[in-house]
């Protein structure tokens, strides 16, 4: 029972923190451009607590998932009397509105990079992309890969860090892959390198069948690895979304807050000691933060990416889309999104039992 309560509190904190960072990005950029803000809310549903700020209200709402900032002129609705003197969003140049809408996802990805720096700096070692030794029953060494090979490209993707390399092999390694290595100072192309396969929950993955040499932990290496590992996490998130829509993973691989809560609970139970627990939760936070940022950039009208598309259309047409058309499109996608959220929630609940 205690573990359940702790996991629930940690899950609420993680989502609350990530949503706060996301909305804070929108808020700071909007305020810097002089856009009037009515409310900065964490959570959805009925208000639990309201704090009167100098420029706007700050509210805590009942459902601890989601959040928003309500800007003057953002929606076609009556503006409260006390806010009518403020500058509406829709009077600002389109480039400023684009920066405001992109600020939320940007803050999530920036946060992931900052946390990644801490993880790399406090980790036991930094993995390189140089083959150190092959594991028992390895396959790739029979197809040309050798000890001391530095892997610099897999299936056309440039490899910058261990995460890049491991993900690409695990993702693409179910089939033979083309690998470019640096061997004795020269680039060598290895065609059709095979790896073993593993299956998890009905999904096949390539087997990373070798260990790598560690890299020296210097300030430069920490910053380099943190940056490219963060970039690799963004790539992994985008690639996973594409694979999901293409049918490789299917809906069983899609999870919502409940599934994330279950993963956090498993992480807490399987971690040995407080320090390892914090490190493992921080690793999850990086993936969740990047996922939140990337998914918000999907071109759906109810997400930041959809708003970005509307603004791009306005910039190209030199006039905004008809508000009624925009509201109709947004309403339809809102219903579809809520339906998807309910479906995922029931699926995640069923998976707990």
C-alpha positions in Angstrom: 0.0 0.0 0.0 2.8 2.4 0.9 4.5 1.7 -2.5 1.2 2.4 -4.3 0.8 5.8 -2.5 4.4 6.8 -3.2 4.1 5.8 -6.8 0.9 7.8 -7.1 2.5 10.9 -5.6 5.6 10.6 -7.7 3.4 10.2 -10.9 1.3 13.2 -10.0 4.5 15.2 -9.3 6.2 14.2 -12.5 3.2 15.1 -14.7 2.4 18.2 -12.7 6.0 19.4 -13.0 6.3 18.7 -16.8 3.0 20.4 -17.5 4.0 23.4 -15.4 7.3 23.6 -17.4 5.4 23.3 -20.7 2.8 26.0 -19.8 5.5 28.2 -18.3 7.2 28.3 -21.7 4.0 29.6 -23.3 3.5 32.0 -20.4 6.9 33.6 -20.4 7.0 34.1 -24.2 3.5 35.5 -24.2 4.2 37.9 -21.4 7.5 39.0 -23.0 5.5 40.0 -26.1 2.9 41.8 -24.0 0.0 39.4 -24.5 -2.6 39.6 -21.8 -3.0 36.4 -19.7 -6.2 35.6 -17.9 -5.3 32.4 -16.1 -2.3 30.0 -15.7 -3.8 26.7 -14.7 -2.3 23.4 -13.6 -4.7 20.5 -13.9 -8.1 20.3 -15.5 -11.7 20.4 -14.3 -13.0 22.5 -11.3 -10.8 25.0 -9.6 -9.5 23.9 -6.2 -7.4 27.0 -5.4 -6.8 30.4 -7.0 -4.0 32.8 -6.4 -4.3 36.4 -7.6 -1.1 37.4 -9.3 0.0 40.8 -10.5 -1.0 40.2 -14.1 -3.3 37.1 -14.0 -4.8 34.3 -11.9 -2.8 31.2 -11.0 -5.1 28.2 -10.4 -4.9 24.6 -9.3 -7.6 22.4 -10.7 -9.1 19.1 -9.5 -7.8 16.6 -12.2 -4.0 16.4 -11.8 -3.4 15.9 -15.5 -3.1 18.6 -18.1 -3.0 22.4 -17.8 -3.3 25.5 -19.8 -2.8 29.3 -20.0 -5.8 31.3 -21.1 -4.6 34.3 -23.1 -6.8 37.3 -24.0 -8.0 36.9 -27.5 -6.9 33.3 -27.8 -10.5 32.0 -28.2 -13.6 33.7 -29.7 -15.3 34.3 -26.4 -16.3 37.1 -24.1 -13.3 38.7 -22.4 -13.9 39.3 -18.6 -14.2 43.0 -17.9 -11.1 43.1 -15.7 -9.0 41.9 -18.6 -10.4 43.9 -21.5 -7.6 46.5 -21.2 -5.0 43.8 -22.0 -3.5 43.2 -25.4 -5.2 40.2 -27.2 -3.1 37.4 -28.7 -4.8 37.7 -32.0 -3.6 41.2 -32.5 0.1 40.1 -32.4 2.2 39.4 -35.5 1.9 35.8 -36.6 5.7 35.2 -36.0 5.2 36.1 -32.3 2.2 33.8 -32.0 4.3 31.0 -33.6 7.1 31.5 -31.0 4.5 31.5 -28.2 3.0 28.2 -29.4 6.4 26.5 -29.9 7.7 27.7 -26.5 5.9 24.9 -24.6 7.4 21.9 -26.5 10.7 23.7 -26.5 10.8 24.0 -22.7 10.0 20.2 -22.4 12.9 19.3 -24.6 15.2 21.9 -22.9 14.3 20.3 -19.5 15.1 16.9 -20.8 18.6 18.2 -21.9 19.2 19.7 -18.4 18.2 16.5 -16.6 20.3 14.5 -19.1 23.4 16.5 -18.2 22.8 15.6 -14.5 22.3 11.9 -15.4 25.4 11.7 -17.6 27.5 13.6 -15.0 26.5 11.4 -12.1 26.4 8.1 -14.0 29.0 5.4 -13.5 30.4 5.6 -17.0 29.8 7.0 -20.5 29.3 4.4 -23.1 31.2 4.9 -26.4 30.3 3.6 -29.9 33.5 1.5 -30.1 33.1 -2.3 -29.9 34.8 -3.7 -26.8 33.9 -7.4 -26.8 31.2 -9.6 -28.1 28.7 -11.4 -25.8 28.2 -15.1 -25.7 26.3 -16.4 -28.8 26.9 -13.1 -30.6 26.0 -13.0 -34.3 27.3 -9.7 -35.7 31.0 -10.7 -35.3 30.2 -13.5 -37.9 29.1 -10.8 -40.4 32.1 -8.5 -40.4 31.9 -6.5 -37.2 35.2 -6.6 -35.2 36.5 -5.5 -31.8 37.8 -1.9 -31.8 35.4 -0.9 -34.7 33.9 2.5 -34.1 30.4 2.5 -35.4 29.7 5.8 -37.1 26.6 5.0 -39.2 23.7 2.4 -39.1 21.3 2.1 -42.0 22.2 5.6 -43.2 21.8 7.3 -39.8 24.8 9.1 -38.5 25.8 7.8 -35.0 26.8 10.4 -32.5 26.5 8.5 -29.2 25.8 5.1 -27.6 22.0 5.8 -27.4 21.9 6.5 -31.1 23.8 3.3 -31.9 21.9 1.0 -29.5 18.5 2.2 -30.5 19.1 1.9 -34.2 20.4 -1.6 -33.9 17.6 -2.6 -31.6 15.0 -1.0 -33.9 16.3 -2.0 -37.3 18.3 -5.1 -36.3 15.4 -7.5 -36.9 16.7 -7.4 -40.5 20.3 -7.3 -41.7 21.6 -3.7 -41.5 24.3 -1.7 -43.3 27.0 -0.4 -40.9 29.8 2.0 -41.5 32.7 1.7 -39.0 36.0 3.5 -38.5 38.6 0.7 -38.6 42.3 1.6 -38.3 41.6 5.2 -39.2 39.6 4.3 -42.4 35.9 4.1 -43.0 34.7 0.6 -43.9 31.2 -0.3 -45.1 29.8 -3.5 -43.8 26.8 -4.7 -45.8 24.0 -6.9 -44.3 25.3 -7.2 -40.8 22.9 -9.5 -38.9 22.1 -9.4 -35.2 20.1 -11.9 -33.1 16.4 -11.2 -32.4 14.5 -10.8 -29.2 10.7 -10.7 -28.7 8.9 -8.7 -26.0 5.1 -8.6 -25.8 4.9 -9.9 -29.4 7.2 -7.3 -30.8 10.6 -8.2 -32.4 13.8 -6.3 -31.6 17.3 -6.6 -32.7 19.8 -7.9 -30.1 22.7 -5.6 -29.3 25.2 -8.5 -29.0 28.4 -6.6 -28.0 29.7 -4.4 -25.2 31.5 -1.1 -25.8 34.5 0.7 -24.2 33.7 3.4 -21.7 34.6 7.1 -22.5 36.6 9.3 -20.2 34.2 11.5 -18.2 35.4 15.0 -18.9 33.3 18.2 -18.9 33.4 18.3 -22.7 32.3 14.6 -23.0 29.5 15.1 -20.5 28.1 18.1 -22.4 28.6 16.4 -25.8 27.0 13.1 -24.6 24.1 15.0 -22.9 23.3 16.9 -26.1 23.4 14.0 -28.4 21.7 11.6 -26.1 18.9 14.2 -25.8 18.8 14.4 -29.6 18.7 10.6 -29.8 15.7 10.6 -27.4 13.9 13.0 -29.7 14.7 10.8 -32.7 13.6 7.7 -30.8 10.3 9.3 -29.9 9.5 10.5 -33.4 10.6 7.1 -34.9 8.4 5.2 -32.4 5.4 7.4 -33.3 6.0 6.6 -37.0 6.3 2.9 -36.2 3.1 3.0 -34.2 1.1 4.6 -37.0 2.7 2.3 -39.5 1.4 -0.7 -37.6 4.7 -2.1 -36.3 3.8 -1.8 -32.6 0.0 -1.5 -32.6 -2.2 0.0 -29.9 -0.9 -2.3 -27.3 2.3 -0.3 -27.3 0.4 3.0 -26.7 0.1 4.1 -23.1 -1.3 7.1 -21.2 -0.7 8.5 -17.7 -1.9 5.3 -16.1 0.6 3.2 -18.0 3.3 5.7 -17.1 2.3 5.5 -13.5 2.6 1.8 -13.7 6.1 2.2 -15.1 7.1 4.6 -12.4 5.8 2.1 -9.8 7.9 -0.7 -11.3 10.9 1.6 -11.4 10.6 2.4 -7.7 10.1 -1.3 -6.8 13.1 -2.5 -8.9 15.5 0.2 -7.9 18.1 -0.5 -5.2 18.3 2.4 -2.8 17.3 6.1 -2.9 20.1 7.3 -5.3 19.3 4.6 -8.0 15.6 5.3 -7.6 16.1 9.0 -8.3 18.4 8.3 -11.2 15.9 5.9 -12.8 12.9 8.2 -12.3 15.0 11.1 -13.8 15.6 8.8 -16.8 11.9 8.2 -17.1 11.3 12.0 -16.7 13.6 12.6 -19.7 11.6 10.3 -21.9 8.2 11.6 -20.7 9.3 15.2 -21.2 10.6 14.6 -24.7 7.4 12.6 -25.5 5.2 15.4 -24.2 7.2 18.0 -26.3 7.2 15.9 -29.5 3.6 14.8 -29.2 2.4 18.3 -28.7 4.0 19.2 -32.1 1.8 16.7 -33.9 -0.3 18.7 -36.5 -3.6 18.1 -34.6 -5.7 21.2 -34.1 -6.1 20.7 -30.3 -2.3 20.5 -29.9 0.4 23.1 -30.2 1.4 21.6 -33.6 -2.1 22.1 -34.9 -2.0 25.8 -33.8 1.4 26.1 -35.4 -0.1 24.8 -38.7 -3.0 27.3 -38.5 -0.5 30.1 -38.0 1.6 28.9 -40.9 -1.5 28.9 -43.1 -2.2 32.5 -41.9 1.3 33.6 -42.8 1.1 32.0 -46.3 -2.5 33.4 -47.0 -1.7 36.7 -45.3 -5.0 36.5 -43.4 -6.3 34.2 -40.6 -8.5 31.2 -41.2 -12.2 31.8 -40.7 -12.7 31.5 -36.9 -15.8 29.3 -37.4 -13.9 26.8 -39.6 -11.0 26.7 -37.1 -13.4 26.2 -34.2 -15.3 23.5 -36.0 -12.1 21.6 -36.8 -10.8 22.0 -33.3 -14.1 20.8 -31.8 -14.0 17.7 -33.9 -10.5 16.8 -33.0 -11.2 17.6 -29.3 -13.9 15.0 -29.3 -11.7 12.5 -31.1 -8.8 13.2 -28.7 -10.9 12.7 -25.6 -12.3 9.5 -27.1 -8.7 8.2 -27.7 -7.7 9.3 -24.1 -10.7 7.3 -22.6 -9.9 4.3 -24.8 -6.2 4.4 -23.7 -7.2 4.9 -20.0 -9.4 1.8 -20.1 -6.7 -0.2 -21.9 -4.1 0.8 -19.3 -6.5 0.0 -16.4 -7.1 -3.5 -17.9 -3.4 -4.0 -18.2 -3.0 -3.5 -14.4 -5.2 -6.5 -13.6 
